[in-house]
Amino acid sequence: MALNQKVIQVVSHEIYRRFPEVKGKKPRVQQRSTTKGRSIFSSRPTYLLTFRGQATTSTNKTMPYWVRVVINDQGRILKITMSH
């Protein structure tokens, strides 16, 4: 089942608000397989949205910036991680 585009837009808007470095960037969307055994997520499908941008350091250097968001099929954000 593909993720609804409206759900992607709503989640993207929230990520742009929290992380302006990736504002306007389209996320890469991947469906994650459900894991067997203990999991913090339910058995419902989850999706990984990856936003990539650039941040500027205090010395005017640019560095890659990623925001990874795990959501359920209803668009509820389950986990957010970011890295430079």
Sequence and secondary structure as in RCSB ss.txt:
>XXXX:A:sequence
MALNQKVIQVVSHEIYRRFPEVKGKKPRVQQRSTTKGRSIFSSRPTYLLTFRGQATTSTNKTMPYWVRVVINDQG
RILKITMSH
>XXXX:A:secstr
    HHHHHHHHHHHHHH GGGTT   EEEEE   SSS SS SS EEEEEEEEEEE TTS EEEEEEEEEEETT 
 EEEEEEE 
